[in-house]
Amino acid sequence: MSPASEASGPDHSATLRRMCAAMLMLQAIIVALSVPVLISVADVDTSTALLCGLGIAVLCLLVAGLLRRPWAYWLGHLLQAATIALGVFTPSMYFVGGLFAMLWFTAYLLGRRIEDDRNRWDAEAGPG
């Protein structure tokens, strides 16, 4: 932590950021691994599968790195919809996308709850 952030207290938003970043990184791996399935099992055109599958995977990694900014969480929400939309190519991705959407929103809501609890505890403890 920098001296400025140490003076202002602990960074409780790090919990939310870590939880959501972990979900996005795991999602990137699984979506990238779905590309061969899209190509060989679902007979999706190779360029379409690469563009959609790897595109979403790269965006997941980029957004995971941008989670210090509040608007990046909205991009994370949109990536959940994009992952579910891969079900257009193979129906199993509806399930996988839905599973990651549940994990994402669980991490988001629990991270927010943990932040709120820590802030409340800090306020109750008072200065010092």
Long-range contacts (C-beta under 8 A, 24 or more apart in sequence): 9-122, 10-118, 10-122, 12-114, 12-115, 12-118, 12-119, 12-122, 13-115, 15-111, 15-114, 15-115, 15-118, 16-67, 16-107, 16-108, 16-111, 16-112, 16-114, 16-115, 17-67, 17-68, 17-111, 18-111, 19-107, 19-108, 19-110, 19-111, 20-64, 20-67, 20-73, 20-76, 20-104, 20-107, 20-108, 20-111, 21-64, 21-65, 21-67, 22-107, 23-100, 23-103, 23-104, 23-107, 24-60, 24-61, 24-63, 24-64, 24-67, 24-76, 24-79, 24-104, 25-60, 25-61, 25-64, 26-100, 26-103, 27-57, 27-60, 27-79, 27-83, 27-100, 27-103, 27-104, 28-56, 28-57, 28-58, 28-60, 28-61, 28-64, 29-57, 30-96, 30-100, 31-56, 31-57, 31-60, 31-83, 31-86, 32-57, 34-86, 34-90, 34-93, 34-96, 37-90, 37-92, 38-86, 38-89, 38-90, 41-90, 42-89, 42-90, 44-89, 44-90, 48-89, 49-89, 52-86, 52-89, 53-86, 56-82, 56-83, 56-86, 73-108, 76-104, 76-108, 77-104, 80-104, 80-105
